[in-house]
Amino acid sequence: MFILLTTLIIINVGVLNMDSRKRKPAHPGRILKNMYIKPLGITVTKLAETLGVSRKAVSSIINEHKSVTSDMALRLSMAFDTTPEFWSNLQNTHDLFCARHDSIEWKSVPRIPMDQVMA
């Protein structure tokens, strides 16, 4: 129940204020480690075996070195009875925040007037 409620809070907070957020959203690996692996007492090795991936793959995610791919989102959703969208949304929210704050080049892209698109 705790995991479900916390999960809903994270999803709602992440969706509401993407532009006004000051703090970097949690990497999905941190969520995986702190809300699933630790509370359930699962080892990284056991989770990797359950997911059918290498220990290195899981370790890279929980240490925030790698992203949660669509394939991994599907695997995690099966293992923890969540949705793949939950894991994908966590990753996307994190990635968009990083892109928005780590680069300013995207701000120089000019708008294309919609009347030109429809012509």
DSSP file (Angstrom, degrees, kcal/mol; ACC not computed):
  #  RESIDUE AA STRUCTURE BP1 BP2  ACC     N-H-->O    O-->H-N    N-H-->O    O-->H-N    TCO  KAPPA ALPHA  PHI   PSI    X-CA   Y-CA   Z-CA
    1    1 A M     >        0   0    0      0, 0.0     4,-2.6     0, 0.0     5,-0.2   0.000 360.0 360.0 360.0 -43.2    0.0    0.0    0.0
    2    2 A F  H  >  +     0   0    0      1,-0.2     4,-2.6     2,-0.2     5,-0.2   0.917 360.0  49.2 -58.4 -44.7    2.8    2.4    0.9
    3    3 A I  H  > S+     0   0    0      1,-0.2     4,-2.5     2,-0.2    -1,-0.2   0.916 111.4  49.2 -63.3 -43.0    4.5    1.8   -2.5
    4    4 A L  H  > S+     0   0    0      2,-0.2     4,-2.3     1,-0.2    -2,-0.2   0.932 113.1  45.7 -63.0 -47.0    1.3    2.4   -4.4
    5    5 A L  H  X S+     0   0    0     -4,-2.6     4,-2.1     2,-0.2    -2,-0.2   0.923 115.0  46.8 -63.7 -44.2    0.4    5.7   -2.6
    6    6 A T  H  X S+     0   0    0     -4,-2.6     4,-2.5    -5,-0.2    -1,-0.2   0.897 110.4  54.1 -64.2 -39.6    4.0    7.0   -3.0
    7    7 A T  H  X S+     0   0    0     -4,-2.5     4,-2.4    -5,-0.2    -2,-0.2   0.921 108.6  48.5 -59.9 -45.2    3.9    6.0   -6.6
    8    8 A L  H  X S+     0   0    0     -4,-2.3     4,-2.5     1,-0.2    -1,-0.2   0.886 110.6  51.3 -63.8 -39.2    0.7    7.9   -7.2
    9    9 A I  H  X S+     0   0    0     -4,-2.1     4,-2.7     2,-0.2     5,-0.3   0.929 110.5  48.5 -63.3 -45.4    2.2   11.0   -5.5
   10   10 A I  H  X S+     0   0    0     -4,-2.5     4,-2.5     2,-0.2    -2,-0.2   0.922 112.5  48.2 -61.9 -44.8    5.3   10.9   -7.6
   11   11 A I  H  X S+     0   0    0     -4,-2.4     4,-1.8     2,-0.2    -2,-0.2   0.943 114.1  46.2 -61.7 -47.7    3.3   10.5  -10.8
   12   12 A N  H  X S+     0   0    0     -4,-2.5     4,-1.8     1,-0.2    -2,-0.2   0.915 114.8  45.9 -64.4 -44.0    1.0   13.4   -9.9
   13   13 A V  H  X S+     0   0    0     -4,-2.7     4,-1.2     1,-0.2    -1,-0.2   0.904 112.5  52.0 -65.1 -40.8    3.8   15.8   -8.8
   14   14 A G  H  < S+     0   0    0     -4,-2.5    -1,-0.2    -5,-0.3    -2,-0.2   0.834 113.2  43.8 -65.0 -33.0    5.8   14.9  -11.9
   15   15 A V  H  < S+     0   0    0     -4,-1.8     3,-0.5    -5,-0.2    -1,-0.2   0.826 107.9  58.3 -83.1 -32.0    3.0   15.7  -14.3
   16   16 A L  H  < S+     0   0    0     -4,-1.8     3,-0.2     1,-0.2    -2,-0.2   0.923 115.2  20.0 -69.5 -48.4    1.7   18.9  -12.7
   17   17 A N     X  +     0   0    0     -4,-1.2     4,-0.9     1,-0.2    -1,-0.2  -0.365  64.6 142.8-126.6  54.6    4.6   21.3  -12.7
   18   18 A M  T  4 S+     0   0    0     -3,-0.5     3,-0.3     1,-0.2    -1,-0.2   0.897  80.6  44.0 -62.1 -41.2    7.2   20.2  -15.2
   19   19 A D  T  4 S+     0   0    0      1,-0.2    -1,-0.2    -3,-0.2    -2,-0.1   0.833 117.9  42.6 -74.6 -32.6    8.1   23.8  -16.3
   20   20 A S  T  4 S+     0   0    0      2,-0.0    -1,-0.2     0, 0.0    -2,-0.2   0.444  82.5 123.8 -96.0   0.3    8.2   25.3  -12.8
   21   21 A R     <  -     0   0    0     -4,-0.9     3,-0.0    -3,-0.3    -3,-0.0  -0.399  34.9-177.4 -65.5 132.4   10.0   22.5  -11.1
   22   22 A K        +     0   0    0     -2,-0.1     2,-0.3     2,-0.1    -1,-0.2   0.780  63.5  65.8 -98.1 -36.5   13.2   23.7   -9.3
   23   23 A R  S    S-     0   0    0      1,-0.1     3,-0.1     3,-0.0    -1,-0.0  -0.671  91.9-107.3 -91.9 142.8   14.5   20.4   -8.1
   24   24 A K        -     0   0    0     -2,-0.3     3,-0.1     1,-0.1    70,-0.1  -0.461  40.2-114.1 -64.2 131.2   15.7   17.6  -10.4
   25   25 A P        -     0   0    0      0, 0.0    -1,-0.1     0, 0.0     2,-0.1  -0.313  40.5 -90.4 -64.6 151.8   13.2   14.8  -10.5
   26   26 A A        -     0   0    0      1,-0.1    68,-0.2    -3,-0.1    67,-0.1  -0.367  39.7-115.2 -63.3 138.1   14.4   11.5   -9.1
   27   27 A H    >>  -     0   0    0      1,-0.1     4,-1.6    -3,-0.1     3,-1.1  -0.491  25.9-118.4 -66.8 143.7   16.0    9.1  -11.5
   28   28 A P  H 3> S+     0   0    0      0, 0.0     4,-2.8     0, 0.0     5,-0.2   0.796 114.5  63.4 -58.6 -26.2   13.8    6.0  -11.9
   29   29 A G  H 3> S+     0   0    0     32,-0.2     4,-2.5     2,-0.2     5,-0.2   0.872 101.0  50.0 -64.1 -36.2   16.8    4.0  -10.6
   30   30 A R  H <> S+     0   0    0     -3,-1.1     4,-3.0     2,-0.2     5,-0.3   0.901 111.6  48.2 -67.6 -40.3   16.5    5.8   -7.3
   31   31 A I  H  X>S+     0   0    0     -4,-1.6     4,-2.5     2,-0.2     5,-0.5   0.934 112.0  50.0 -62.7 -45.7   12.8    5.0   -7.2
   32   32 A L  I  X>S+     0   0    0     -4,-2.8     5,-2.8     1,-0.2     4,-1.1   0.925 116.5  41.1 -58.0 -46.4   13.6    1.4   -8.0
   33   33 A K  I  <>S+     0   0    0     -4,-2.5     5,-2.7     3,-0.2    -2,-0.2   0.952 123.1  35.4 -68.5 -50.5   16.2    1.2   -5.3
   34   34 A N  I  <5S+     0   0    0     -4,-3.0    -2,-0.2     1,-0.2    -3,-0.2   0.730 126.9  33.1 -82.7 -23.0   14.5    3.1   -2.5
   35   35 A M  I  <5S+     0   0    0     -4,-2.5    -3,-0.2    -5,-0.3    -1,-0.2   0.579 133.7  15.0-110.4 -11.4   10.9    2.1   -3.1
   36   36 A Y  I  X<S+     0   0    0     -4,-1.1     4,-1.8    -5,-0.5     6,-0.3   0.669 123.4  41.7-125.5 -59.7   11.1   -1.5   -4.3
   37   37 A I  I  >XS+     0   0    0     -5,-2.8     5,-1.9     2,-0.2     4,-0.8   0.959 120.0  39.9 -63.6 -53.8   14.5   -3.2   -3.9
   38   38 A K  H >4<S+     0   0    0     -5,-2.7     3,-1.0    -6,-0.2    -1,-0.2   0.960 117.6  45.7 -63.8 -53.0   15.3   -2.0   -0.3
   39   39 A P  H 345S+     0   0    0      0, 0.0    -1,-0.2     0, 0.0    -2,-0.2   0.851 117.9  44.5 -61.3 -32.2   11.7   -2.3    1.2
   40   40 A L  H 3<5S-     0   0    0     -4,-1.8    -2,-0.2     2,-0.1    -3,-0.1   0.556 106.5-127.7 -88.2  -7.3   11.2   -5.7   -0.4
   41   41 A G  T <<5 +     0   0    0     -3,-1.0     2,-0.3    -4,-0.8    -3,-0.2   0.821  53.1 154.9  67.4  31.6   14.7   -6.9    0.6
   42   42 A I      < -     0   0    0     -5,-1.9    -1,-0.2    -6,-0.3     2,-0.2  -0.718  38.2-132.5 -92.1 139.7   15.6   -8.0   -2.9
   43   43 A T     >  -     0   0    0     -2,-0.3     4,-2.4     1,-0.1     5,-0.2  -0.522  20.6-117.9 -83.9 159.8   19.2   -8.2   -4.0
   44   44 A V  H  > S+     0   0    0      1,-0.2     4,-2.6     2,-0.2     5,-0.2   0.895 117.3  53.3 -62.1 -39.5   20.3   -6.7   -7.3
   45   45 A T  H  > S+     0   0    0      2,-0.2     4,-2.2     1,-0.2    -1,-0.2   0.920 109.5  47.0 -62.0 -45.1   21.3  -10.2   -8.4
   46   46 A K  H  > S+     0   0    0      2,-0.2     4,-2.5     1,-0.2    -2,-0.2   0.903 112.7  49.1 -65.4 -41.6   17.9  -11.7   -7.6
   47   47 A L  H  X S+     0   0    0     -4,-2.4     4,-2.7     2,-0.2     5,-0.2   0.922 110.2  51.4 -64.2 -42.7   16.1   -8.8   -9.3
   48   48 A A  H  X>S+     0   0    0     -4,-2.6     5,-2.3     1,-0.2     4,-1.4   0.914 110.9  48.2 -59.7 -43.3   18.3   -9.3  -12.4
   49   49 A E  H  <5S+     0   0    0     -4,-2.2    -1,-0.2     2,-0.2    -2,-0.2   0.923 112.2  49.2 -62.4 -44.3   17.5  -13.0  -12.5
   50   50 A T  H  <5S+     0   0    0     -4,-2.5    -2,-0.2     1,-0.2    -1,-0.2   0.895 114.6  44.5 -61.9 -41.2   13.8  -12.3  -12.1
   51   51 A L  H  <5S-     0   0    0     -4,-2.7    -1,-0.2    -5,-0.2    -2,-0.2   0.679 109.4-123.2 -78.2 -17.9   13.9   -9.7  -14.9
   52   52 A G  T  <5S+     0   0    0     -4,-1.4     2,-0.3     1,-0.3    -3,-0.2   0.831  73.7 110.1  77.0  33.0   16.0  -11.9  -17.2
   53   53 A V  S   <S-     0   0    0     -5,-2.3    -1,-0.3    -6,-0.2    -2,-0.1  -0.781  74.2 -81.1-129.2 174.0   18.7   -9.3  -17.5
   54   54 A S     >  -     0   0    0     -2,-0.3     4,-1.5     1,-0.1     5,-0.2  -0.382  31.9-121.6 -75.6 156.5   22.3   -9.0  -16.3
   55   55 A R  H  > S+     0   0    0      1,-0.2     4,-2.9     2,-0.2     5,-0.2   0.874 115.2  58.8 -60.6 -37.6   23.2   -7.8  -12.9
   56   56 A K  H  > S+     0   0    0      1,-0.2     4,-2.6     2,-0.2    -1,-0.2   0.871 101.0  54.5 -61.1 -38.4   25.2   -5.0  -14.6
   57   57 A A  H  > S+     0   0    0      2,-0.2     4,-1.3     1,-0.2    -1,-0.2   0.927 113.1  41.3 -62.3 -45.9   22.0   -3.8  -16.3
   58   58 A V  H  X S+     0   0    0     -4,-1.5     4,-2.7     2,-0.2     5,-0.3   0.924 114.9  51.6 -68.1 -44.2   20.1   -3.5  -13.1
   59   59 A S  H  X S+     0   0    0     -4,-2.9     4,-1.9     1,-0.2     6,-0.2   0.889 106.5  54.2 -59.9 -41.2   23.1   -2.0  -11.2
   60   60 A S  H  <>S+     0   0    0     -4,-2.6     5,-2.9    -5,-0.2     6,-1.7   0.854 111.7  45.7 -63.0 -34.8   23.6    0.6  -13.9
   61   61 A I  H ><5S+     0   0    0     -4,-1.3     3,-1.8    -3,-0.2   -32,-0.2   0.945 113.3  46.3 -74.1 -49.1   20.0    1.7  -13.6
   62   62 A I  H 3<5S+     0   0    0     -4,-2.7    -2,-0.2     1,-0.3    -1,-0.2   0.763 111.8  52.3 -69.9 -21.4   19.9    1.9   -9.8
   63   63 A N  T 3<5S-     0   0    0     -4,-1.9    -1,-0.3    -5,-0.3    -2,-0.2   0.326 115.8-119.6 -91.8   7.8   23.2    3.7   -9.7
   64   64 A E  T < 5S+     0   0    0     -3,-1.8    -3,-0.2     2,-0.1    -2,-0.1   0.772  82.5 116.5  63.8  31.7   21.7    6.2  -12.2
   65   65 A H  S   <S+     0   0    0     -5,-2.9     2,-0.3    -6,-0.2    -4,-0.2   0.694  73.8  37.4 -96.3 -24.6   24.2    5.6  -14.9
   66   66 A K  S    S-     0   0    0     -6,-1.7   -37,-0.2    -9,-0.1     2,-0.2  -0.886  80.5-117.7-127.9 157.5   21.7    4.2  -17.4
   67   67 A S        -     0   0    0     -2,-0.3     2,-0.8    -3,-0.1    -6,-0.1  -0.498  32.0-103.6 -89.0 160.2   18.1    5.0  -18.4
   68   68 A V        -     0   0    0     19,-0.2    23,-0.1    -2,-0.2    -1,-0.1  -0.783  42.8-152.5 -82.2 114.2   15.1    2.7  -18.1
   69   69 A T     >  -     0   0    0     -2,-0.8     4,-2.6     1,-0.1     5,-0.2  -0.271  28.6-102.9 -79.1 171.1   14.5    1.6  -21.7
   70   70 A S  H  > S+     0   0    0      2,-0.2     4,-2.1     1,-0.2     5,-0.1   0.902 124.4  51.5 -61.5 -40.5   11.0    0.6  -23.0
   71   71 A D  H  > S+     0   0    0      1,-0.2     4,-2.0     2,-0.2    -1,-0.2   0.918 111.3  46.5 -62.7 -43.6   12.0   -3.1  -22.7
   72   72 A M  H  > S+     0   0    0      2,-0.2     4,-3.2     1,-0.2     5,-0.3   0.881 108.5  56.3 -67.5 -36.8   13.1   -2.6  -19.1
   73   73 A A  H  X S+     0   0    0     -4,-2.6     4,-2.2     1,-0.2    -1,-0.2   0.906 107.9  48.8 -60.1 -41.0    9.9   -0.7  -18.3
   74   74 A L  H  X S+     0   0    0     -4,-2.1     4,-1.7     2,-0.2    -2,-0.2   0.925 113.2  46.8 -63.1 -44.3    8.0   -3.7  -19.5
   75   75 A R  H  X S+     0   0    0     -4,-2.0     4,-2.4     1,-0.2    -2,-0.2   0.928 113.3  47.6 -64.6 -46.2   10.0   -6.1  -17.4
   76   76 A L  H  X S+     0   0    0     -4,-3.2     4,-2.6     1,-0.2     6,-0.2   0.885 109.2  54.7 -63.1 -38.5    9.8   -3.9  -14.3
   77   77 A S  H  X>S+     0   0    0     -4,-2.2     5,-1.5    -5,-0.3     4,-0.7   0.881 110.3  46.1 -64.2 -37.1    6.1   -3.5  -14.7
   78   78 A M  H  <5S+     0   0    0     -4,-1.7     3,-0.4     3,-0.2    -2,-0.2   0.925 114.9  46.8 -68.5 -44.4    5.6   -7.3  -14.8
   79   79 A A  H  <5S+     0   0    0     -4,-2.4    -2,-0.2     1,-0.2    -1,-0.2   0.881 124.3  30.0 -66.8 -39.4    7.9   -7.8  -11.8
   80   80 A F  H  <5S-     0   0    0     -4,-2.6    -1,-0.2    -5,-0.2    -2,-0.2   0.268 105.1-116.5-109.3  11.7    6.3   -5.1   -9.6
   81   81 A D  T  <5S+     0   0    0     -4,-0.7    -3,-0.2    -3,-0.4     2,-0.2   0.917  76.0 119.1  53.8  48.1    2.7   -5.1  -10.9
   82   82 A T      < -     0   0    0     -5,-1.5    -1,-0.2    -6,-0.2     3,-0.0  -0.432  68.0 -91.0-117.5-162.6    3.0   -1.6  -12.1
   83   83 A T     >  -     0   0    0     -2,-0.2     4,-1.1     1,-0.1     3,-0.4  -0.851  20.5-126.5-111.8 153.9    2.6   -0.2  -15.7
   84   84 A P  H  > S+     0   0    0      0, 0.0     4,-2.6     0, 0.0     5,-0.2   0.838 112.0  62.4 -63.9 -29.9    5.3    0.2  -18.2
   85   85 A E  H  > S+     0   0    0      1,-0.2     4,-3.1     2,-0.2     5,-0.3   0.850  95.5  59.8 -63.6 -34.1    4.1    3.8  -18.5
   86   86 A F  H  > S+     0   0    0     -3,-0.4     4,-2.0     2,-0.2    -1,-0.2   0.956 111.4  38.7 -57.2 -50.8    5.0    4.4  -14.9
   87   87 A W  H  X S+     0   0    0     -4,-1.1     4,-2.1     2,-0.2    -2,-0.2   0.891 117.7  49.6 -69.4 -40.5    8.6    3.6  -15.5
   88   88 A S  H  X S+     0   0    0     -4,-2.6     4,-2.9     2,-0.2    -2,-0.2   0.898 110.6  50.3 -65.2 -40.4    8.7    5.3  -18.8
   89   89 A N  H  X S+     0   0    0     -4,-3.1     4,-2.8     2,-0.2     5,-0.2   0.892 108.6  51.9 -66.1 -39.9    7.1    8.5  -17.4
   90   90 A L  H  X S+     0   0    0     -4,-2.0     4,-2.0    -5,-0.3    -1,-0.2   0.939 113.9  44.3 -59.1 -45.6    9.6    8.6  -14.6
   91   91 A Q  H  X S+     0   0    0     -4,-2.1     4,-2.8     2,-0.2    -2,-0.2   0.919 114.1  49.0 -65.9 -43.8   12.5    8.4  -17.1
   92   92 A N  H  X S+     0   0    0     -4,-2.9     4,-2.8     2,-0.2     5,-0.2   0.905 110.2  50.6 -64.0 -42.5   10.9   10.9  -19.4
   93   93 A T  H  X S+     0   0    0     -4,-2.8     4,-1.9     2,-0.2    -1,-0.2   0.918 113.7  45.9 -60.8 -44.2   10.3   13.4  -16.6
   94   94 A H  H  X S+     0   0    0     -4,-2.0     4,-2.3    -5,-0.2    -2,-0.2   0.933 114.2  47.9 -63.6 -47.5   13.9   13.1  -15.5
   95   95 A D  H  X S+     0   0    0     -4,-2.8     4,-2.7     1,-0.2    -2,-0.2   0.899 111.1  49.8 -63.7 -42.6   15.3   13.3  -19.1
   96   96 A L  H  X S+     0   0    0     -4,-2.8     4,-2.7     2,-0.2    -1,-0.2   0.904 110.1  50.7 -64.6 -40.9   13.2   16.4  -20.0
   97   97 A F  H  X S+     0   0    0     -4,-1.9     4,-2.0    -5,-0.2     5,-0.2   0.945 112.3  47.1 -60.1 -47.3   14.3   18.2  -16.8
   98   98 A C  H  X S+     0   0    0     -4,-2.3     4,-2.7     1,-0.2     5,-0.2   0.921 113.8  47.3 -61.7 -44.6   17.9   17.5  -17.6
   99   99 A A  H  X S+     0   0    0     -4,-2.7     4,-1.0     1,-0.2    -1,-0.2   0.911 111.9  50.7 -62.9 -42.0   17.6   18.6  -21.2
  100  100 A R  H  < S+     0   0    0     -4,-2.7    -1,-0.2    -5,-0.2    -2,-0.2   0.847 122.1  31.7 -64.2 -34.8   15.8   21.7  -20.2
  101  101 A H  H  < S+     0   0    0     -4,-2.0    -2,-0.2    -5,-0.2    -1,-0.2   0.664 115.6  54.0-101.1 -18.9   18.4   22.7  -17.6
  102  102 A D  H  < S+     0   0    0     -4,-2.7     2,-0.3    -5,-0.2    -3,-0.2   0.620 112.8  34.8 -92.0 -13.0   21.6   21.3  -19.1
  103  103 A S     <  -     0   0    0     -4,-1.0    -1,-0.1    -5,-0.2     4,-0.0  -0.988  45.2-173.9-141.9 147.3   21.3   23.0  -22.5
  104  104 A I    >   +     0   0    0     -2,-0.3     3,-1.4     2,-0.1     4,-0.4   0.404  69.0  94.1-115.8  -2.5   20.1   26.3  -23.8
  105  105 A E  G >  S+     0   0    0      1,-0.3     3,-1.6     2,-0.2     4,-0.2   0.849  77.6  61.9 -58.8 -36.0   20.5   25.5  -27.5
  106  106 A W  G >  S+     0   0    0      1,-0.3     3,-1.2    -7,-0.2    -1,-0.3   0.755  92.3  67.2 -63.5 -23.2   16.9   24.3  -27.8
  107  107 A K  G <  S+     0   0    0     -3,-1.4    -1,-0.3     1,-0.2    -2,-0.2   0.708  92.0  60.9 -71.3 -18.4   15.7   27.8  -26.8
  108  108 A S  G <  S+     0   0    0     -3,-1.6    -1,-0.2    -4,-0.4    -2,-0.2   0.445  73.8 114.2 -88.9   1.0   17.0   29.3  -30.1
  109  109 A V    <   -     0   0    0     -3,-1.2     2,-0.1    -4,-0.2    -3,-0.0  -0.599  67.2-130.6 -73.0 123.1   14.8   27.2  -32.3
  110  110 A P        -     0   0    0      0, 0.0     2,-0.2     0, 0.0    -2,-0.1  -0.396  19.2-108.7 -75.4 151.7   12.4   29.5  -34.1
  111  111 A R        -     0   0    0     -2,-0.1     0, 0.0     1,-0.0     0, 0.0  -0.529  24.1-135.4 -74.1 143.9    8.7   28.9  -34.1
  112  112 A I        -     0   0    0     -2,-0.2     5,-0.1     2,-0.0    -1,-0.0  -0.910  26.1-118.8 -99.6 118.7    7.2   27.8  -37.4
  113  113 A P    >>  -     0   0    0      0, 0.0     3,-1.4     0, 0.0     4,-1.1  -0.322  16.3-132.2 -58.7 135.1    3.9   29.7  -38.1
  114  114 A M  H 3> S+     0   0    0      1,-0.3     4,-2.0     2,-0.2     5,-0.2   0.782 103.5  65.3 -63.1 -27.8    1.1   27.2  -38.3
  115  115 A D  H 3> S+     0   0    0      1,-0.2     4,-0.6     2,-0.2    -1,-0.3   0.803 102.2  50.2 -65.8 -25.5   -0.2   28.9  -41.5
  116  116 A Q  H <4 S+     0   0    0     -3,-1.4    -1,-0.2     2,-0.2    -2,-0.2   0.808 108.3  52.5 -77.8 -31.1    3.0   27.7  -43.2
  117  117 A V  H  < S+     0   0    0     -4,-1.1    -2,-0.2     1,-0.2    -1,-0.2   0.887 110.2  47.4 -70.1 -39.4    2.5   24.2  -41.9
  118  118 A M  H  <        0   0    0     -4,-2.0    -1,-0.2     1,-0.2    -2,-0.2   0.641 360.0 360.0 -79.3 -15.4   -1.0   23.9  -43.2
  119  119 A A     <        0   0    0     -4,-0.6    -1,-0.2    -5,-0.2    -2,-0.1   0.494 360.0 360.0 -74.6 360.0   -0.1   25.2  -46.7
